[in-house]
Amino acid sequence: MTITKKPRPPKALPEAEIAALIDKGGSVARKEEKNPDKPQLLQLRLDRDLLASIDAALHQRKVKIPRHTWILEALHEKLEREGGAST
């Protein structure tokens, strides 16, 4: 059995120091983007019926592609039709 010192409560800061720290404020923490070329993650919510329709369209294709790729193609086609920039 080891013997340790009795723990001491932490020293209380003077109210003036606490108020000064609060008044000093600061900025909102921001996650620094390390690679701006990296795709941004996005959560997409789709109705089950719409998802089933997409899957049915994928099933009829001769060359199978992932659902994600199909959705990206659809987004690019829509942007081209709307006159938006599609890369």
PyMOL Python script that loads the backbone (N, CA, C, O; Angstrom):
from pymol import cmd

cmd.read_pdbstr("""\
ATOM      1  N   MET A   1       0.840  -1.168   0.000  1.00  0.00           N
ATOM      2  CA  MET A   1       0.000   0.000   0.000  1.00  0.00           C
ATOM      3  C   MET A   1       0.888   1.235   0.000  1.00  0.00           C
ATOM      4  O   MET A   1       1.783   1.378   0.833  1.00  0.00           O
ATOM      5  N   THR A   2       0.619   2.130  -0.960  1.00  0.00           N
ATOM      6  CA  THR A   2       1.431   3.346  -1.027  1.00  0.00           C
ATOM      7  C   THR A   2       0.789   4.444  -0.196  1.00  0.00           C
ATOM      8  O   THR A   2      -0.425   4.500  -0.002  1.00  0.00           O
ATOM      9  N   ILE A   3       1.657   5.303   0.275  1.00  0.00           N
ATOM     10  CA  ILE A   3       1.186   6.423   1.084  1.00  0.00           C
ATOM     11  C   ILE A   3       1.317   7.690   0.247  1.00  0.00           C
ATOM     12  O   ILE A   3       2.382   7.971  -0.303  1.00  0.00           O
ATOM     13  N   THR A   4       0.242   8.444   0.154  1.00  0.00           N
ATOM     14  CA  THR A   4       0.261   9.705  -0.593  1.00  0.00           C
ATOM     15  C   THR A   4      -0.243  10.828   0.297  1.00  0.00           C
ATOM     16  O   THR A   4      -0.890  10.603   1.321  1.00  0.00           O
ATOM     17  N   LYS A   5       0.074  12.041  -0.127  1.00  0.00           N
ATOM     18  CA  LYS A   5      -0.398  13.198   0.625  1.00  0.00           C
ATOM     19  C   LYS A   5      -1.886  13.382   0.420  1.00  0.00           C
ATOM     20  O   LYS A   5      -2.449  12.990  -0.602  1.00  0.00           O
ATOM     21  N   LYS A   6      -2.497  13.977   1.399  1.00  0.00           N
ATOM     22  CA  LYS A   6      -3.914  14.279   1.307  1.00  0.00           C
ATOM     23  C   LYS A   6      -4.124  15.315   0.200  1.00  0.00           C
ATOM     24  O   LYS A   6      -3.427  16.329   0.172  1.00  0.00           O
ATOM     25  N   PRO A   7      -5.083  15.077  -0.722  1.00  0.00           N
ATOM     26  CA  PRO A   7      -5.289  16.050  -1.795  1.00  0.00           C
ATOM     27  C   PRO A   7      -5.786  17.385  -1.250  1.00  0.00           C
ATOM     28  O   PRO A   7      -6.580  17.442  -0.311  1.00  0.00           O
ATOM     29  N   ARG A   8      -5.295  18.451  -1.867  1.00  0.00           N
ATOM     30  CA  ARG A   8      -5.712  19.794  -1.455  1.00  0.00           C
ATOM     31  C   ARG A   8      -6.702  20.337  -2.483  1.00  0.00           C
ATOM     32  O   ARG A   8      -6.590  20.057  -3.676  1.00  0.00           O
ATOM     33  N   PRO A   9      -7.656  21.105  -2.012  1.00  0.00           N
ATOM     34  CA  PRO A   9      -8.567  21.710  -2.985  1.00  0.00           C
ATOM     35  C   PRO A   9      -7.819  22.742  -3.823  1.00  0.00           C
ATOM     36  O   PRO A   9      -6.878  23.366  -3.331  1.00  0.00           O
ATOM     37  N   PRO A  10      -8.220  22.933  -5.081  1.00  0.00           N
ATOM     38  CA  PRO A  10      -7.520  23.906  -5.921  1.00  0.00           C
ATOM     39  C   PRO A  10      -7.689  25.321  -5.366  1.00  0.00           C
ATOM     40  O   PRO A  10      -8.707  25.657  -4.760  1.00  0.00           O
ATOM     41  N   LYS A  11      -6.653  26.142  -5.594  1.00  0.00           N
ATOM     42  CA  LYS A  11      -6.706  27.523  -5.114  1.00  0.00           C
ATOM     43  C   LYS A  11      -7.742  28.289  -5.932  1.00  0.00           C
ATOM     44  O   LYS A  11      -7.795  28.178  -7.157  1.00  0.00           O
ATOM     45  N   ALA A  12      -8.547  29.051  -5.244  1.00  0.00           N
ATOM     46  CA  ALA A  12      -9.569  29.842  -5.915  1.00  0.00           C
ATOM     47  C   ALA A  12      -8.941  31.106  -6.490  1.00  0.00           C
ATOM     48  O   ALA A  12      -8.131  31.764  -5.836  1.00  0.00           O
ATOM     49  N   LEU A  13      -9.323  31.434  -7.715  1.00  0.00           N
ATOM     50  CA  LEU A  13      -8.837  32.660  -8.340  1.00  0.00           C
ATOM     51  C   LEU A  13      -9.639  33.843  -7.809  1.00  0.00           C
ATOM     52  O   LEU A  13     -10.820  33.705  -7.493  1.00  0.00           O
ATOM     53  N   PRO A  14      -9.001  34.995  -7.713  1.00  0.00           N
ATOM     54  CA  PRO A  14      -9.753  36.182  -7.297  1.00  0.00           C
ATOM     55  C   PRO A  14     -10.831  36.516  -8.326  1.00  0.00           C
ATOM     56  O   PRO A  14     -10.653  36.294  -9.524  1.00  0.00           O
ATOM     57  N   GLU A  15     -11.947  37.053  -7.841  1.00  0.00           N
ATOM     58  CA  GLU A  15     -13.070  37.384  -8.715  1.00  0.00           C
ATOM     59  C   GLU A  15     -12.653  38.342  -9.827  1.00  0.00           C
ATOM     60  O   GLU A  15     -13.186  38.265 -10.934  1.00  0.00           O
ATOM     61  N   ALA A  16     -11.715  39.239  -9.555  1.00  0.00           N
ATOM     62  CA  ALA A  16     -11.268  40.211 -10.559  1.00  0.00           C
ATOM     63  C   ALA A  16     -10.596  39.498 -11.728  1.00  0.00           C
ATOM     64  O   ALA A  16     -10.806  39.876 -12.880  1.00  0.00           O
ATOM     65  N   GLU A  17      -9.796  38.479 -11.451  1.00  0.00           N
ATOM     66  CA  GLU A  17      -9.134  37.726 -12.518  1.00  0.00           C
ATOM     67  C   GLU A  17     -10.148  36.949 -13.355  1.00  0.00           C
ATOM     68  O   GLU A  17     -10.022  36.877 -14.577  1.00  0.00           O
ATOM     69  N   ILE A  18     -11.141  36.374 -12.705  1.00  0.00           N
ATOM     70  CA  ILE A  18     -12.178  35.630 -13.417  1.00  0.00           C
ATOM     71  C   ILE A  18     -12.963  36.572 -14.321  1.00  0.00           C
ATOM     72  O   ILE A  18     -13.208  36.253 -15.484  1.00  0.00           O
ATOM     73  N   ALA A  19     -13.360  37.732 -13.795  1.00  0.00           N
ATOM     74  CA  ALA A  19     -14.116  38.705 -14.576  1.00  0.00           C
ATOM     75  C   ALA A  19     -13.291  39.213 -15.754  1.00  0.00           C
ATOM     76  O   ALA A  19     -13.827  39.399 -16.847  1.00  0.00           O
ATOM     77  N   ALA A  20     -11.973  39.442 -15.542  1.00  0.00           N
ATOM     78  CA  ALA A  20     -11.105  39.925 -16.611  1.00  0.00           C
ATOM     79  C   ALA A  20     -11.010  38.884 -17.731  1.00  0.00           C
ATOM     80  O   ALA A  20     -11.024  39.236 -18.911  1.00  0.00           O
ATOM     81  N   LEU A  21     -10.915  37.632 -17.370  1.00  0.00           N
ATOM     82  CA  LEU A  21     -10.836  36.563 -18.364  1.00  0.00           C
ATOM     83  C   LEU A  21     -12.136  36.480 -19.179  1.00  0.00           C
ATOM     84  O   LEU A  21     -12.102  36.325 -20.400  1.00  0.00           O
ATOM     85  N   ILE A  22     -13.265  36.584 -18.498  1.00  0.00           N
ATOM     86  CA  ILE A  22     -14.553  36.531 -19.191  1.00  0.00           C
ATOM     87  C   ILE A  22     -14.720  37.740 -20.098  1.00  0.00           C
ATOM     88  O   ILE A  22     -15.164  37.603 -21.238  1.00  0.00           O
ATOM     89  N   ASP A  23     -14.368  38.920 -19.605  1.00  0.00           N
ATOM     90  CA  ASP A  23     -14.497  40.148 -20.396  1.00  0.00           C
ATOM     91  C   ASP A  23     -13.570  40.159 -21.600  1.00  0.00           C
ATOM     92  O   ASP A  23     -13.890  40.745 -22.634  1.00  0.00           O
ATOM     93  N   LYS A  24     -12.420  39.509 -21.464  1.00  0.00           N
ATOM     94  CA  LYS A  24     -11.460  39.452 -22.564  1.00  0.00           C
ATOM     95  C   LYS A  24     -12.093  38.772 -23.777  1.00  0.00           C
ATOM     96  O   LYS A  24     -11.826  39.144 -24.920  1.00  0.00           O
ATOM     97  N   GLY A  25     -12.924  37.782 -23.517  1.00  0.00           N
ATOM     98  CA  GLY A  25     -13.610  37.088 -24.610  1.00  0.00           C
ATOM     99  C   GLY A  25     -12.635  36.305 -25.463  1.00  0.00           C
ATOM    100  O   GLY A  25     -11.557  35.918 -25.011  1.00  0.00           O
ATOM    101  N   GLY A  26     -13.025  36.084 -26.684  1.00  0.00           N
ATOM    102  CA  GLY A  26     -12.189  35.320 -27.596  1.00  0.00           C
ATOM    103  C   GLY A  26     -12.943  35.081 -28.881  1.00  0.00           C
ATOM    104  O   GLY A  26     -14.011  35.649 -29.109  1.00  0.00           O
ATOM    105  N   SER A  27     -12.388  34.251 -29.700  1.00  0.00           N
ATOM    106  CA  SER A  27     -13.035  33.946 -30.971  1.00  0.00           C
ATOM    107  C   SER A  27     -13.600  32.533 -30.917  1.00  0.00           C
ATOM    108  O   SER A  27     -13.219  31.724 -30.071  1.00  0.00           O
ATOM    109  N   VAL A  28     -14.503  32.260 -31.822  1.00  0.00           N
ATOM    110  CA  VAL A  28     -15.097  30.937 -31.916  1.00  0.00           C
ATOM    111  C   VAL A  28     -14.055  29.976 -32.451  1.00  0.00           C
ATOM    112  O   VAL A  28     -13.331  30.293 -33.395  1.00  0.00           O
ATOM    113  N   ALA A  29     -13.980  28.816 -31.853  1.00  0.00           N
ATOM    114  CA  ALA A  29     -13.026  27.811 -32.320  1.00  0.00           C
ATOM    115  C   ALA A  29     -13.427  27.356 -33.714  1.00  0.00           C
ATOM    116  O   ALA A  29     -14.585  27.013 -33.954  1.00  0.00           O
ATOM    117  N   ARG A  30     -12.482  27.353 -34.618  1.00  0.00           N
ATOM    118  CA  ARG A  30     -12.742  26.921 -35.995  1.00  0.00           C
ATOM    119  C   ARG A  30     -11.807  25.792 -36.349  1.00  0.00           C
ATOM    120  O   ARG A  30     -10.625  25.791 -36.006  1.00  0.00           O
ATOM    121  N   LYS A  31     -12.380  24.830 -37.048  1.00  0.00           N
ATOM    122  CA  LYS A  31     -11.566  23.727 -37.515  1.00  0.00           C
ATOM    123  C   LYS A  31     -10.805  24.207 -38.749  1.00  0.00           C
ATOM    124  O   LYS A  31     -11.399  24.635 -39.738  1.00  0.00           O
ATOM    125  N   GLU A  32      -9.500  24.126 -38.668  1.00  0.00           N
ATOM    126  CA  GLU A  32      -8.670  24.585 -39.771  1.00  0.00           C
ATOM    127  C   GLU A  32      -8.715  23.569 -40.907  1.00  0.00           C
ATOM    128  O   GLU A  32      -8.490  22.376 -40.700  1.00  0.00           O
ATOM    129  N   GLU A  33      -9.007  24.055 -42.102  1.00  0.00           N
ATOM    130  CA  GLU A  33      -9.058  23.177 -43.273  1.00  0.00           C
ATOM    131  C   GLU A  33      -7.626  22.930 -43.740  1.00  0.00           C
ATOM    132  O   GLU A  33      -6.941  23.858 -44.172  1.00  0.00           O
ATOM    133  N   LYS A  34      -7.177  21.683 -43.652  1.00  0.00           N
ATOM    134  CA  LYS A  34      -5.809  21.357 -44.024  1.00  0.00           C
ATOM    135  C   LYS A  34      -5.633  21.264 -45.532  1.00  0.00           C
ATOM    136  O   LYS A  34      -4.601  21.667 -46.070  1.00  0.00           O
ATOM    137  N   ASN A  35      -6.645  20.731 -46.211  1.00  0.00           N
ATOM    138  CA  ASN A  35      -6.554  20.564 -47.647  1.00  0.00           C
ATOM    139  C   ASN A  35      -7.840  21.096 -48.280  1.00  0.00           C
ATOM    140  O   ASN A  35      -8.859  20.405 -48.273  1.00  0.00           O
ATOM    141  N   PRO A  36      -7.808  22.319 -48.830  1.00  0.00           N
ATOM    142  CA  PRO A  36      -9.035  22.883 -49.395  1.00  0.00           C
ATOM    143  C   PRO A  36      -9.542  22.134 -50.630  1.00  0.00           C
ATOM    144  O   PRO A  36     -10.699  22.308 -51.012  1.00  0.00           O
ATOM    145  N   ASP A  37      -8.711  21.310 -51.258  1.00  0.00           N
ATOM    146  CA  ASP A  37      -9.133  20.550 -52.436  1.00  0.00           C
ATOM    147  C   ASP A  37      -9.883  19.275 -52.066  1.00  0.00           C
ATOM    148  O   ASP A  37     -10.488  18.634 -52.925  1.00  0.00           O
ATOM    149  N   LYS A  38      -9.844  18.911 -50.795  1.00  0.00           N
ATOM    150  CA  LYS A  38     -10.505  17.693 -50.341  1.00  0.00           C
ATOM    151  C   LYS A  38     -12.020  17.906 -50.366  1.00  0.00           C
ATOM    152  O   LYS A  38     -12.496  18.953 -49.928  1.00  0.00           O
ATOM    153  N   PRO A  39     -12.788  16.929 -50.872  1.00  0.00           N
ATOM    154  CA  PRO A  39     -14.245  17.091 -50.935  1.00  0.00           C
ATOM    155  C   PRO A  39     -14.852  17.289 -49.542  1.00  0.00           C
ATOM    156  O   PRO A  39     -14.400  16.700 -48.560  1.00  0.00           O
ATOM    157  N   GLN A  40     -15.872  18.121 -49.483  1.00  0.00           N
ATOM    158  CA  GLN A  40     -16.591  18.383 -48.234  1.00  0.00           C
ATOM    159  C   GLN A  40     -17.596  17.264 -48.007  1.00  0.00           C
ATOM    160  O   GLN A  40     -18.287  16.853 -48.939  1.00  0.00           O
ATOM    161  N   LEU A  41     -17.683  16.771 -46.784  1.00  0.00           N
ATOM    162  CA  LEU A  41     -18.646  15.724 -46.473  1.00  0.00           C
ATOM    163  C   LEU A  41     -20.017  16.355 -46.276  1.00  0.00           C
ATOM    164  O   LEU A  41     -20.135  17.455 -45.736  1.00  0.00           O
ATOM    165  N   LEU A  42     -21.056  15.644 -46.721  1.00  0.00           N
ATOM    166  CA  LEU A  42     -22.418  16.138 -46.649  1.00  0.00           C
ATOM    167  C   LEU A  42     -23.339  14.993 -46.320  1.00  0.00           C
ATOM    168  O   LEU A  42     -23.236  13.915 -46.906  1.00  0.00           O
ATOM    169  N   GLN A  43     -24.247  15.221 -45.379  1.00  0.00           N
ATOM    170  CA  GLN A  43     -25.232  14.202 -45.058  1.00  0.00           C
ATOM    171  C   GLN A  43     -26.492  14.506 -45.856  1.00  0.00           C
ATOM    172  O   GLN A  43     -26.996  15.628 -45.825  1.00  0.00           O
ATOM    173  N   LEU A  44     -26.994  13.516 -46.564  1.00  0.00           N
ATOM    174  CA  LEU A  44     -28.151  13.690 -47.425  1.00  0.00           C
ATOM    175  C   LEU A  44     -29.263  12.760 -46.952  1.00  0.00           C
ATOM    176  O   LEU A  44     -29.056  11.558 -46.787  1.00  0.00           O
ATOM    177  N   ARG A  45     -30.441  13.335 -46.739  1.00  0.00           N
ATOM    178  CA  ARG A  45     -31.579  12.533 -46.308  1.00  0.00           C
ATOM    179  C   ARG A  45     -32.545  12.382 -47.483  1.00  0.00           C
ATOM    180  O   ARG A  45     -32.993  13.375 -48.056  1.00  0.00           O
ATOM    181  N   LEU A  46     -32.862  11.149 -47.834  1.00  0.00           N
ATOM    182  CA  LEU A  46     -33.763  10.862 -48.947  1.00  0.00           C
ATOM    183  C   LEU A  46     -34.908   9.986 -48.457  1.00  0.00           C
ATOM    184  O   LEU A  46     -34.729   9.141 -47.580  1.00  0.00           O
ATOM    185  N   ASP A  47     -36.092  10.200 -49.036  1.00  0.00           N
ATOM    186  CA  ASP A  47     -37.228   9.325 -48.732  1.00  0.00           C
ATOM    187  C   ASP A  47     -36.908   7.914 -49.216  1.00  0.00           C
ATOM    188  O   ASP A  47     -36.143   7.731 -50.163  1.00  0.00           O
ATOM    189  N   ARG A  48     -37.491   6.938 -48.567  1.00  0.00           N
ATOM    190  CA  ARG A  48     -37.261   5.540 -48.959  1.00  0.00           C
ATOM    191  C   ARG A  48     -37.735   5.285 -50.383  1.00  0.00           C
ATOM    192  O   ARG A  48     -37.110   4.527 -51.125  1.00  0.00           O
ATOM    193  N   ASP A  49     -38.851   5.924 -50.765  1.00  0.00           N
ATOM    194  CA  ASP A  49     -39.378   5.723 -52.117  1.00  0.00           C
ATOM    195  C   ASP A  49     -38.414   6.268 -53.167  1.00  0.00           C
ATOM    196  O   ASP A  49     -38.185   5.631 -54.195  1.00  0.00           O
ATOM    197  N   LEU A  50     -37.851   7.447 -52.909  1.00  0.00           N
ATOM    198  CA  LEU A  50     -36.891   8.028 -53.845  1.00  0.00           C
ATOM    199  C   LEU A  50     -35.642   7.156 -53.935  1.00  0.00           C
ATOM    200  O   LEU A  50     -35.110   6.933 -55.022  1.00  0.00           O
ATOM    201  N   LEU A  51     -35.189   6.676 -52.814  1.00  0.00           N
ATOM    202  CA  LEU A  51     -34.016   5.805 -52.797  1.00  0.00           C
ATOM    203  C   LEU A  51     -34.298   4.508 -53.547  1.00  0.00           C
ATOM    204  O   LEU A  51     -33.432   3.997 -54.258  1.00  0.00           O
ATOM    205  N   ALA A  52     -35.498   3.979 -53.393  1.00  0.00           N
ATOM    206  CA  ALA A  52     -35.879   2.756 -54.119  1.00  0.00           C
ATOM    207  C   ALA A  52     -35.917   3.012 -55.625  1.00  0.00           C
ATOM    208  O   ALA A  52     -35.527   2.147 -56.409  1.00  0.00           O
ATOM    209  N   SER A  53     -36.387   4.202 -56.036  1.00  0.00           N
ATOM    210  CA  SER A  53     -36.413   4.552 -57.458  1.00  0.00           C
ATOM    211  C   SER A  53     -34.996   4.649 -58.020  1.00  0.00           C
ATOM    212  O   SER A  53     -34.727   4.189 -59.130  1.00  0.00           O
ATOM    213  N   ILE A  54     -34.097   5.246 -57.248  1.00  0.00           N
ATOM    214  CA  ILE A  54     -32.691   5.351 -57.684  1.00  0.00           C
ATOM    215  C   ILE A  54     -32.097   3.955 -57.823  1.00  0.00           C
ATOM    216  O   ILE A  54     -31.424   3.653 -58.809  1.00  0.00           O
ATOM    217  N   ASP A  55     -32.350   3.111 -56.835  1.00  0.00           N
ATOM    218  CA  ASP A  55     -31.811   1.748 -56.885  1.00  0.00           C
ATOM    219  C   ASP A  55     -32.376   0.963 -58.065  1.00  0.00           C
ATOM    220  O   ASP A  55     -31.668   0.162 -58.675  1.00  0.00           O
ATOM    221  N   ALA A  56     -33.652   1.189 -58.388  1.00  0.00           N
ATOM    222  CA  ALA A  56     -34.258   0.501 -59.533  1.00  0.00           C
ATOM    223  C   ALA A  56     -33.598   0.965 -60.828  1.00  0.00           C
ATOM    224  O   ALA A  56     -33.334   0.156 -61.717  1.00  0.00           O
ATOM    225  N   ALA A  57     -33.333   2.267 -60.934  1.00  0.00           N
ATOM    226  CA  ALA A  57     -32.656   2.792 -62.126  1.00  0.00           C
ATOM    227  C   ALA A  57     -31.244   2.212 -62.228  1.00  0.00           C
ATOM    228  O   ALA A  57     -30.786   1.886 -63.323  1.00  0.00           O
ATOM    229  N   LEU A  58     -30.567   2.084 -61.114  1.00  0.00           N
ATOM    230  CA  LEU A  58     -29.214   1.506 -61.113  1.00  0.00           C
ATOM    231  C   LEU A  58     -29.244   0.037 -61.517  1.00  0.00           C
ATOM    232  O   LEU A  58     -28.347  -0.441 -62.211  1.00  0.00           O
ATOM    233  N   HIS A  59     -30.266  -0.666 -61.086  1.00  0.00           N
ATOM    234  CA  HIS A  59     -30.364  -2.091 -61.382  1.00  0.00           C
ATOM    235  C   HIS A  59     -30.574  -2.343 -62.882  1.00  0.00           C
ATOM    236  O   HIS A  59     -30.163  -3.385 -63.394  1.00  0.00           O
ATOM    237  N   GLN A  60     -31.203  -1.407 -63.582  1.00  0.00           N
ATOM    238  CA  GLN A  60     -31.481  -1.566 -64.999  1.00  0.00           C
ATOM    239  C   GLN A  60     -30.287  -1.225 -65.883  1.00  0.00           C
ATOM    240  O   GLN A  60     -30.300  -1.533 -67.074  1.00  0.00           O
ATOM    241  N   ARG A  61     -29.263  -0.601 -65.327  1.00  0.00           N
ATOM    242  CA  ARG A  61     -28.095  -0.225 -66.129  1.00  0.00           C
ATOM    243  C   ARG A  61     -27.292  -1.455 -66.537  1.00  0.00           C
ATOM    244  O   ARG A  61     -27.199  -2.429 -65.790  1.00  0.00           O
ATOM    245  N   LYS A  62     -26.724  -1.393 -67.717  1.00  0.00           N
ATOM    246  CA  LYS A  62     -25.874  -2.505 -68.177  1.00  0.00           C
ATOM    247  C   LYS A  62     -24.535  -2.477 -67.459  1.00  0.00           C
ATOM    248  O   LYS A  62     -24.000  -3.521 -67.085  1.00  0.00           O
ATOM    249  N   VAL A  63     -23.995  -1.275 -67.267  1.00  0.00           N
ATOM    250  CA  VAL A  63     -22.742  -1.126 -66.525  1.00  0.00           C
ATOM    251  C   VAL A  63     -23.095  -0.643 -65.124  1.00  0.00           C
ATOM    252  O   VAL A  63     -23.655   0.440 -64.954  1.00  0.00           O
ATOM    253  N   LYS A  64     -22.767  -1.447 -64.132  1.00  0.00           N
ATOM    254  CA  LYS A  64     -23.130  -1.121 -62.757  1.00  0.00           C
ATOM    255  C   LYS A  64     -22.221  -0.026 -62.211  1.00  0.00           C
ATOM    256  O   LYS A  64     -21.003  -0.075 -62.384  1.00  0.00           O
ATOM    257  N   ILE A  65     -22.823   0.960 -61.553  1.00  0.00           N
ATOM    258  CA  ILE A  65     -22.067   2.021 -60.888  1.00  0.00           C
ATOM    259  C   ILE A  65     -22.619   2.169 -59.476  1.00  0.00           C
ATOM    260  O   ILE A  65     -23.762   1.792 -59.220  1.00  0.00           O
ATOM    261  N   PRO A  66     -21.831   2.709 -58.565  1.00  0.00           N
ATOM    262  CA  PRO A  66     -22.322   2.923 -57.201  1.00  0.00           C
ATOM    263  C   PRO A  66     -23.411   4.004 -57.172  1.00  0.00           C
ATOM    264  O   PRO A  66     -23.452   4.889 -58.026  1.00  0.00           O
ATOM    265  N   ARG A  67     -24.272   3.908 -56.185  1.00  0.00           N
ATOM    266  CA  ARG A  67     -25.336   4.893 -55.996  1.00  0.00           C
ATOM    267  C   ARG A  67     -24.758   6.297 -55.847  1.00  0.00           C
ATOM    268  O   ARG A  67     -25.307   7.258 -56.385  1.00  0.00           O
ATOM    269  N   HIS A  68     -23.669   6.413 -55.128  1.00  0.00           N
ATOM    270  CA  HIS A  68     -23.010   7.706 -54.921  1.00  0.00           C
ATOM    271  C   HIS A  68     -22.630   8.350 -56.257  1.00  0.00           C
ATOM    272  O   HIS A  68     -22.850   9.543 -56.463  1.00  0.00           O
ATOM    273  N   THR A  69     -22.065   7.556 -57.150  1.00  0.00           N
ATOM    274  CA  THR A  69     -21.670   8.058 -58.467  1.00  0.00           C
ATOM    275  C   THR A  69     -22.892   8.512 -59.251  1.00  0.00           C
ATOM    276  O   THR A  69     -22.849   9.545 -59.919  1.00  0.00           O
ATOM    277  N   TRP A  70     -23.976   7.756 -59.179  1.00  0.00           N
ATOM    278  CA  TRP A  70     -25.198   8.102 -59.895  1.00  0.00           C
ATOM    279  C   TRP A  70     -25.735   9.443 -59.394  1.00  0.00           C
ATOM    280  O   TRP A  70     -26.146  10.286 -60.191  1.00  0.00           O
ATOM    281  N   ILE A  71     -25.731   9.637 -58.074  1.00  0.00           N
ATOM    282  CA  ILE A  71     -26.229  10.889 -57.495  1.00  0.00           C
ATOM    283  C   ILE A  71     -25.338  12.055 -57.921  1.00  0.00           C
ATOM    284  O   ILE A  71     -25.845  13.130 -58.242  1.00  0.00           O
ATOM    285  N   LEU A  72     -24.010  11.857 -57.928  1.00  0.00           N
ATOM    286  CA  LEU A  72     -23.105  12.916 -58.378  1.00  0.00           C
ATOM    287  C   LEU A  72     -23.357  13.281 -59.832  1.00  0.00           C
ATOM    288  O   LEU A  72     -23.375  14.460 -60.184  1.00  0.00           O
ATOM    289  N   GLU A  73     -23.552  12.267 -60.687  1.00  0.00           N
ATOM    290  CA  GLU A  73     -23.859  12.535 -62.094  1.00  0.00           C
ATOM    291  C   GLU A  73     -25.153  13.328 -62.226  1.00  0.00           C
ATOM    292  O   GLU A  73     -25.231  14.264 -63.022  1.00  0.00           O
ATOM    293  N   ALA A  74     -26.166  12.961 -61.451  1.00  0.00           N
ATOM    294  CA  ALA A  74     -27.449  13.665 -61.508  1.00  0.00           C
ATOM    295  C   ALA A  74     -27.286  15.124 -61.075  1.00  0.00           C
ATOM    296  O   ALA A  74     -27.887  16.018 -61.670  1.00  0.00           O
ATOM    297  N   LEU A  75     -26.487  15.361 -60.059  1.00  0.00           N
ATOM    298  CA  LEU A  75     -26.246  16.736 -59.604  1.00  0.00           C
ATOM    299  C   LEU A  75     -25.535  17.555 -60.680  1.00  0.00           C
ATOM    300  O   LEU A  75     -25.893  18.708 -60.922  1.00  0.00           O
ATOM    301  N   HIS A  76     -24.535  16.965 -61.319  1.00  0.00           N
ATOM    302  CA  HIS A  76     -23.810  17.674 -62.378  1.00  0.00           C
ATOM    303  C   HIS A  76     -24.723  17.972 -63.572  1.00  0.00           C
ATOM    304  O   HIS A  76     -24.671  19.062 -64.141  1.00  0.00           O
ATOM    305  N   GLU A  77     -25.546  17.009 -63.941  1.00  0.00           N
ATOM    306  CA  GLU A  77     -26.486  17.234 -65.056  1.00  0.00           C
ATOM    307  C   GLU A  77     -27.449  18.373 -64.731  1.00  0.00           C
ATOM    308  O   GLU A  77     -27.729  19.212 -65.587  1.00  0.00           O
ATOM    309  N   LYS A  78     -27.954  18.406 -63.508  1.00  0.00           N
ATOM    310  CA  LYS A  78     -28.873  19.463 -63.094  1.00  0.00           C
ATOM    311  C   LYS A  78     -28.183  20.819 -63.120  1.00  0.00           C
ATOM    312  O   LYS A  78     -28.765  21.803 -63.576  1.00  0.00           O
ATOM    313  N   LEU A  79     -26.958  20.878 -62.639  1.00  0.00           N
ATOM    314  CA  LEU A  79     -26.218  22.144 -62.658  1.00  0.00           C
ATOM    315  C   LEU A  79     -25.974  22.631 -64.096  1.00  0.00           C
ATOM    316  O   LEU A  79     -26.073  23.827 -64.370  1.00  0.00           O
ATOM    317  N   GLU A  80     -25.659  21.713 -65.007  1.00  0.00           N
ATOM    318  CA  GLU A  80     -25.445  22.085 -66.402  1.00  0.00           C
ATOM    319  C   GLU A  80     -26.739  22.625 -67.035  1.00  0.00           C
ATOM    320  O   GLU A  80     -26.709  23.599 -67.788  1.00  0.00           O
ATOM    321  N   ARG A  81     -27.869  21.984 -66.722  1.00  0.00           N
ATOM    322  CA  ARG A  81     -29.157  22.439 -67.250  1.00  0.00           C
ATOM    323  C   ARG A  81     -29.543  23.814 -66.698  1.00  0.00           C
ATOM    324  O   ARG A  81     -30.121  24.641 -67.403  1.00  0.00           O
ATOM    325  N   GLU A  82     -29.209  24.042 -65.421  1.00  0.00           N
ATOM    326  CA  GLU A  82     -29.561  25.305 -64.769  1.00  0.00           C
ATOM    327  C   GLU A  82     -28.573  26.409 -65.120  1.00  0.00           C
ATOM    328  O   GLU A  82     -28.777  27.565 -64.749  1.00  0.00           O
ATOM    329  N   GLY A  83     -27.501  26.063 -65.834  1.00  0.00           N
ATOM    330  CA  GLY A  83     -26.501  27.062 -66.216  1.00  0.00           C
ATOM    331  C   GLY A  83     -25.485  27.339 -65.129  1.00  0.00           C
ATOM    332  O   GLY A  83     -24.759  28.331 -65.197  1.00  0.00           O
ATOM    333  N   GLY A  84     -25.423  26.479 -64.131  1.00  0.00           N
ATOM    334  CA  GLY A  84     -24.443  26.646 -63.050  1.00  0.00           C
ATOM    335  C   GLY A  84     -23.115  26.049 -63.438  1.00  0.00           C
ATOM    336  O   GLY A  84     -23.005  25.325 -64.427  1.00  0.00           O
ATOM    337  N   ALA A  85     -22.121  26.357 -62.659  1.00  0.00           N
ATOM    338  CA  ALA A  85     -20.779  25.822 -62.906  1.00  0.00           C
ATOM    339  C   ALA A  85     -20.717  24.398 -62.401  1.00  0.00           C
ATOM    340  O   ALA A  85     -20.998  24.134 -61.232  1.00  0.00           O
ATOM    341  N   SER A  86     -20.352  23.487 -63.271  1.00  0.00           N
ATOM    342  CA  SER A  86     -20.206  22.092 -62.898  1.00  0.00           C
ATOM    343  C   SER A  86     -18.785  21.665 -63.225  1.00  0.00           C
ATOM    344  O   SER A  86     -18.342  21.771 -64.368  1.00  0.00           O
ATOM    345  N   THR A  87     -18.069  21.179 -62.207  1.00  0.00           N
ATOM    346  CA  THR A  87     -16.678  20.769 -62.422  1.00  0.00           C
ATOM    347  C   THR A  87     -16.542  19.282 -62.369  1.00  0.00           C
ATOM    348  O   THR A  87     -15.440  18.757 -62.528  1.00  0.00           O
TER     349      THR A  87
END
""", "prot")
cmd.dss("prot")
cmd.show_as("cartoon", "prot")
cmd.util.cbc("prot")
cmd.orient("prot")
